[in-house]
Amino acid sequence: MLEAKFVGEVYCIGEDLGIARVFEACRAFKEKGNRVIGMIGSRTKVGFAIENRIRAFSDEFFVATEDGSSGRKGAVSDILKELFGVIEKSTHTKYPDLVYCSGPQELIRAVEDITRDCGVAVIFDKNR
């Protein structure tokens, strides 16, 4: 079980079977007073039965589907990469205090690559 605490801003990102864990993380971090950015991805919208529950505990919420049937077309890691790209170019925004990631190995590798040089704490939940 995730032991959430107040850290400031948390990005919660998940894909496929990791989406249920993202819901738990969003709720836990939000209940501790954090600003939560939720991001989920799947092959198609069919995989998003939990979407509204995650949205309820997110200050901002993003969706990506491989087929473009909901949210942006592409991988959910593309959204994280774009957000980090905006932060890198900005003088008014900062990286999140924590990134929580749950999903398949491809997502975990992508998040590792995106966050590697940013000094951001990351929790990888491999217990999907």
Rosetta blueprint (number, residue, H / E / L):
1 M L
2 L L
3 E L
4 A L
5 K L
6 F L
7 V L
8 G L
9 E E
10 V E
11 Y E
12 C E
13 I E
14 G E
15 E E
16 D H
17 L H
18 G H
19 I H
20 A H
21 R H
22 V H
23 F H
24 E H
25 A H
26 C H
27 R H
28 A H
29 F H
30 K H
31 E H
32 K L
33 G L
34 N L
35 R E
36 V E
37 I E
38 G E
39 M E
40 I E
41 G E
42 S E
43 R L
44 T L
45 K H
46 V H
47 G H
48 F L
49 A L
50 I L
51 E H
52 N H
53 R H
54 I H
55 R H
56 A H
57 F L
58 S L
59 D L
60 E E
61 F E
62 F E
63 V E
64 A E
65 T E
66 E L
67 D L
68 G L
69 S L
70 S L
71 G L
72 R E
73 K E
74 G L
75 A L
76 V H
77 S H
78 D H
79 I H
80 L H
81 K H
82 E H
83 L H
84 F H
85 G H
86 V H
87 I H
88 E H
89 K H
90 S L
91 T L
92 H L
93 T L
94 K L
95 Y L
96 P L
97 D L
98 L E
99 V E
100 Y E
101 C E
102 S E
103 G L
104 P L
105 Q H
106 E H
107 L H
108 I H
109 R H
110 A H
111 V H
112 E H
113 D H
114 I H
115 T H
116 R L
117 D L
118 C L
119 G L
120 V L
121 A E
122 V E
123 I E
124 F E
125 D E
126 K L
127 N L
128 R L
